[in-house]
């Protein structure tokens, strides 16, 4: 990839990082947000109380509280809190009031907040942390970080103290793993699966849950931090139709909208008294099955050169985001010595001919949604142009996940939140990790490279270890990163301090100006 194109990509990704942190100041685009400063003037005009109504495209899934889920973005962090959260400037203390990490980076001691009560009135203690970790490690748990949790020895070393002992460095993963492990009430957690009991320690408690329709939150008057939350109520209403979401926002019936396409969100935000922002950065990737016609690495490399990433950004994501083929998008300088594939159709056709793969079938599996369908159409044109024969397999989300979990996904379009360190990513992401991977085949020699990244932590060996793994990923060409884009959310200008973290809306300080 030419230096100028890669440089533009990195700058845009850095701007996107700002978008993912907060909507308090609002944004028109990632680049504009990077160039402006939040004044706080609108927040000063907020009034305490009021009801925020959010339109969301997917129905809430209470059984996935321990997993990142787009269906739960607008409500779960208002109800359930972790010990630590990932903030723009580092870890943020929530149910932990502080922590220390040993000199060898293998032991962490966390002091737990006293005086915290669950919504039932029961006091929060270290036993609830142990219960939550055990629940996250159950075979049926949807936890996205159980691969890391399973290696930890988590002990209660006091009523309000937890000690974590790890065989690998903790600094690169501690805050992210805990952020993704919100604390459950051990007395009512059985009600999570069907939504009959949704009890946490958060600033809001669940007032009403209607499966497939809504989850409504009301202010927790016994919240541990005085003066918060500022809102009285948050109603999350399921509105799967984009047209209906747009109409609800324009009429003022809703003040936040999440789940529409980037193009629709951008159009809506430009219609007046609304602005476009992002819940988080999303990385889209094409993951290839290194068997059959794609067993020849030249065919996989040809696909990397065939993909017009800039066209995907422009046509599918309304110019919001950046093309990026790096194994770790946004890294500066990029680790490794190999160059990611740049758009070069001529080279791609040459590689296909060398491999004798003209006319080879390349089925691609997706979750059936508009943005992935549009991305597939561009990929299909790209692959057809170099002599391959793409086809689409569009599945419902449950069928897609089941097929991937069984190792039967073949080639598929993947997307994930772009907020993890490389150490966390290689241990937890299904496209990179070694155990339970969606890939049907793990390349020989890959495991030691992953282990070296994990063992290096944040020490001096981290850069070289990551560089060697990056080169291997690019050489194998199994994971083809495409673009980094914002997960779009539209807000009314009447809503301020609508801050998002990796797990969703951080609603403690969210407020209304009228």
Secondary structure, 3 states (H helix, E strand, C coil): CCHHHHHHHHHHHHHHHHHHHECCCCCCCHHHHHCCCCCCHHHHCCECCCEEEEEECCCCCHHHCCCCCHHHCCCHHHHCCCCEEEECCEEEECCEEEEEECCCCCEEEEEECCCCECCCCCECCHHHHHHHHHHHCCCCCCCCCHHHHCCCEEEEEECCEEEEECCCCCCCCHHHHHHCCCCCCCCCHHHHCCCCCCCCCCCEEEEEEECCCEEEEEECCCCCCCCCCCCCEEEEEECCCHHHHHHHHHHCCCCEEECCCHHHHHHHHCCCCEEEEEEEEEEEEEECCCCHHHHCHHHHHHHHHHCCHHHHHHHHCCCCCEECCCCCCCCCCCCCCCCCCCCCHHHHHHHHHHCCCCCCEEEEEEECCHHHHHHHHHHHHHHHHCCCEEEEEEECHHHHHHHHHCCCCCEEEEEEECCCCHHHHHHHCCCCCCCCCCCCCCCCCHHHHHHHHHHHCCCCCHHHHHHHHHHHHHHHCCEEEEEEEEEEEEEECCEECCEEECCEEECCCCEECC
